[in-house]
Amino acid sequence: MKTLCFSLGLLLFVVCCSDATGKLSSTNTAGPEKCCFKFSERQLPLKRVTGIIRTHHSCQHQAFVSVCS
């Protein structure tokens, strides 16, 4: 009986630990490093814009980031 309880406890421990490490690794590898959360709809002077970058497809809101000088 002690062996059965020990085995089930060990199995439960391993399952819980493997589930936790899977969640940690998936949050680090899936998705972008940065997303936009504040937006502006005002027009920028075209002569100040030096580049435009599209946000990652995994971001909640699709947008373009304007790089200005």
Backbone as ProteinMPNN parsed JSONL, in Angstrom:
{"seq_chain_A": "MKTLCFSLGLLLFVVCCSDATGKLSSTNTAGPEKCCFKFSERQLPLKRVTGIIRTHHSCQHQAFVSVCS", "coords_chain_A": {"N_chain_A": [[0.821, -1.195, 0.0], [1.965, 1.221, 0.758], [3.816, 1.539, -1.261], [2.184, 1.873, -3.501], [0.863, 4.301, -2.885], [3.088, 6.006, -2.776], [4.004, 5.782, -5.421], [1.804, 6.821, -6.884], [1.757, 9.418, -5.838], [4.258, 10.364, -6.688], [3.89, 10.212, -9.459], [1.81, 12.092, -9.783], [3.163, 14.409, -8.97], [5.156, 14.613, -10.98], [3.551, 14.992, -13.259], [2.317, 17.445, -12.662], [4.568, 19.152, -12.543], [5.599, 18.911, -15.157], [3.537, 20.032, -16.652], [3.583, 22.677, -15.766], [6.137, 23.561, -16.621], [5.807, 23.366, -19.358], [3.935, 25.379, -19.888], [5.408, 27.638, -19.197], [7.53, 27.631, -21.051], [6.144, 27.884, -23.449], [5.068, 30.441, -23.346], [7.278, 32.024, -23.655], [8.268, 31.488, -26.192], [6.243, 31.629, -28.099], [4.777, 34.07, -29.992], [5.047, 37.677, -30.163], [7.705, 39.912, -29.035], [7.102, 42.518, -28.383], [4.141, 44.495, -28.314], [1.704, 46.883, -29.483], [-0.132, 49.082, -27.404], [-1.185, 51.551, -27.06], [-2.615, 53.968, -29.159], [-2.567, 56.307, -31.898], [-4.355, 58.488, -33.989], [-3.683, 60.699, -35.379], [-2.309, 62.71, -38.014], [0.99, 62.459, -39.249], [3.772, 64.537, -40.094], [5.01, 63.919, -43.272], [7.692, 64.269, -43.995], [9.06, 63.832, -41.65], [8.864, 61.143, -41.092], [10.733, 58.264, -40.981], [10.612, 55.581, -41.268], [8.446, 52.679, -41.428], [6.898, 50.194, -39.562], [5.268, 47.115, -39.395], [3.107, 45.706, -36.946], [3.485, 42.606, -35.124], [1.845, 39.618, -36.22], [0.635, 38.203, -34.182], [-0.132, 39.979, -32.276], [-2.72, 41.596, -30.394], [-4.016, 43.833, -31.504], [-3.75, 44.874, -34.787], [-1.39, 46.977, -36.311], [0.517, 49.836, -37.525], [3.758, 50.927, -36.907], [5.188, 54.009, -36.715], [8.311, 55.302, -37.453], [10.023, 58.051, -36.499], [12.096, 60.93, -37.221]], "CA_chain_A": [[0.0, 0.0, 0.0], [2.859, 2.379, 0.794], [4.426, 1.662, -2.584], [1.163, 2.411, -4.392], [0.694, 5.725, -2.557], [4.307, 6.699, -3.189], [4.028, 5.82, -6.887], [0.79, 7.768, -7.34], [2.219, 10.753, -5.466], [5.354, 10.715, -7.586], [3.297, 10.437, -10.777], [1.109, 13.367, -9.71], [4.193, 15.448, -8.908], [5.783, 14.721, -12.304], [2.566, 15.566, -14.179], [2.167, 18.871, -12.328], [5.789, 19.868, -12.926], [5.738, 18.954, -16.613], [2.536, 20.971, -17.139], [4.043, 24.033, -15.451], [7.264, 23.923, -17.477], [5.284, 23.535, -20.706], [3.317, 26.699, -19.982], [6.454, 28.654, -19.147], [8.292, 27.674, -22.295], [5.313, 28.33, -24.564], [4.871, 31.883, -23.305], [8.5, 32.692, -24.077], [8.598, 31.249, -27.585], [5.136, 31.917, -29.005], [4.314, 35.446, -29.989], [6.017, 38.763, -30.295], [8.298, 40.47, -27.824], [6.444, 43.792, -28.083], [2.912, 44.842, -29.021], [1.242, 48.25, -29.213], [-1.333, 49.164, -26.587], [-1.685, 52.917, -27.186], [-2.65, 54.309, -30.575], [-2.873, 57.69, -32.262], [-4.869, 58.579, -35.353], [-3.322, 61.989, -35.971], [-1.396, 62.627, -39.146], [2.375, 62.865, -39.013], [4.408, 65.144, -41.268], [5.68, 62.888, -44.054], [9.142, 64.488, -44.014], [9.643, 63.358, -40.387], [8.768, 59.68, -41.028], [11.913, 57.608, -41.562], [10.325, 54.173, -41.479], [7.167, 52.153, -40.955], [7.024, 48.784, -39.194], [3.979, 46.496, -39.077], [3.162, 44.917, -35.715], [3.476, 41.153, -35.286], [0.495, 39.103, -36.46], [0.079, 37.654, -32.946], [-0.6, 41.066, -31.408], [-4.168, 41.703, -30.327], [-4.427, 44.869, -32.448], [-2.824, 45.073, -35.893], [-1.102, 48.404, -36.477], [1.796, 50.204, -38.1], [4.551, 51.785, -36.034], [5.918, 55.009, -37.495], [9.595, 55.713, -36.892], [10.232, 59.453, -36.891], [13.404, 61.506, -36.899]], "C_chain_A": [[0.866, 1.26, 0.0], [3.479, 2.623, -0.576], [3.441, 2.279, -3.579], [0.96, 3.907, -4.147], [1.903, 6.534, -2.998], [4.347, 6.852, -4.705], [3.015, 6.823, -7.437], [1.181, 9.206, -7.008], [3.323, 11.241, -6.384], [4.831, 11.016, -8.993], [2.563, 11.779, -10.821], [2.088, 14.537, -9.704], [4.821, 15.681, -10.283], [4.823, 15.371, -13.301], [2.396, 17.059, -13.918], [3.389, 19.676, -12.765], [5.931, 19.965, -14.438], [4.724, 19.919, -17.218], [2.991, 22.406, -16.907], [5.196, 24.45, -16.354], [6.817, 24.095, -18.918], [4.656, 24.893, -20.901], [4.363, 27.795, -19.981], [7.198, 28.759, -20.464], [7.443, 28.169, -23.454], [5.085, 29.834, -24.535], [6.11, 32.622, -23.775], [8.749, 32.556, -25.567], [7.479, 31.637, -28.545], [4.732, 33.377, -28.896], [5.434, 36.457, -30.017], [6.591, 39.199, -28.965], [7.58, 41.741, -27.409], [5.19, 43.949, -28.929], [2.533, 46.267, -28.65], [-0.04, 48.202, -28.391], [-1.928, 50.569, -26.582], [-1.569, 53.318, -28.655], [-2.988, 55.782, -30.765], [-3.333, 57.7, -33.713], [-4.507, 59.899, -36.018], [-2.306, 61.789, -37.093], [-0.022, 63.139, -38.742], [2.907, 63.554, -40.26], [5.249, 64.091, -41.997], [7.196, 63.047, -44.044], [9.821, 64.01, -42.728], [9.658, 61.835, -40.276], [9.972, 59.07, -41.732], [11.689, 56.12, -41.808], [8.969, 53.786, -40.914], [7.34, 50.658, -40.728], [5.636, 48.26, -38.846], [4.129, 45.67, -37.805], [3.059, 43.43, -36.041], [2.038, 40.653, -35.428], [-0.149, 38.511, -35.211], [-0.406, 38.731, -31.984], [-2.12, 41.158, -31.483], [-4.705, 42.716, -31.333], [-3.352, 45.017, -33.524], [-2.631, 46.57, -36.104], [0.215, 48.577, -37.211], [2.482, 51.15, -37.132], [5.35, 52.718, -36.925], [7.188, 55.396, -36.759], [9.877, 57.114, -37.417], [11.622, 59.927, -36.492], [13.258, 62.679, -35.967]], "O_chain_A": [[0.547, 2.243, -0.67], [3.647, 3.767, -0.998], [3.824, 3.111, -4.402], [0.893, 4.689, -5.095], [1.754, 7.632, -3.536], [4.681, 7.92, -5.218], [3.329, 7.588, -8.349], [0.958, 10.111, -7.812], [3.323, 12.396, -6.809], [5.279, 11.964, -9.637], [2.686, 12.519, -11.797], [1.853, 15.546, -10.368], [4.997, 16.826, -10.699], [5.238, 16.21, -14.1], [2.339, 17.85, -14.859], [3.244, 20.773, -13.304], [6.346, 21.005, -14.949], [5.031, 20.57, -18.216], [2.798, 23.261, -17.771], [5.227, 25.592, -16.813], [7.399, 24.904, -19.641], [4.816, 25.506, -21.957], [4.218, 28.786, -20.696], [7.466, 29.862, -20.94], [7.968, 28.814, -24.361], [4.924, 30.449, -25.588], [6.001, 33.751, -24.252], [9.384, 33.428, -26.16], [7.753, 31.945, -29.705], [4.384, 33.853, -27.816], [6.613, 36.119, -29.908], [6.041, 38.9, -27.905], [7.457, 42.021, -26.217], [5.171, 43.589, -30.106], [2.982, 46.795, -27.633], [-0.924, 47.386, -28.65], [-3.063, 50.754, -26.143], [-0.562, 53.046, -29.309], [-3.608, 56.414, -29.91], [-2.769, 57.007, -34.559], [-4.982, 60.185, -37.117], [-1.55, 60.818, -37.104], [0.11, 64.111, -37.999], [2.53, 63.188, -41.373], [6.104, 63.449, -41.388], [7.915, 62.049, -44.083], [11.034, 63.804, -42.716], [10.389, 61.288, -39.451], [10.208, 59.316, -42.914], [12.49, 55.473, -42.483], [8.417, 54.464, -40.046], [7.861, 49.944, -41.584], [4.907, 48.895, -38.084], [5.15, 45.013, -37.602], [2.595, 43.053, -37.117], [1.122, 41.208, -34.82], [-1.367, 38.334, -35.181], [-1.033, 38.413, -30.974], [-2.725, 40.837, -32.506], [-5.743, 42.481, -31.95], [-2.185, 45.256, -33.213], [-3.593, 47.337, -36.078], [0.931, 47.613, -37.483], [1.858, 52.068, -36.6], [6.102, 52.268, -37.79], [7.149, 55.772, -35.587], [9.958, 57.333, -38.626], [12.239, 59.405, -35.562], [14.255, 63.292, -35.585]]}, "name": "protein", "num_of_chains": 1, "seq": "MKTLCFSLGLLLFVVCCSDATGKLSSTNTAGPEKCCFKFSERQLPLKRVTGIIRTHHSCQHQAFVSVCS"}
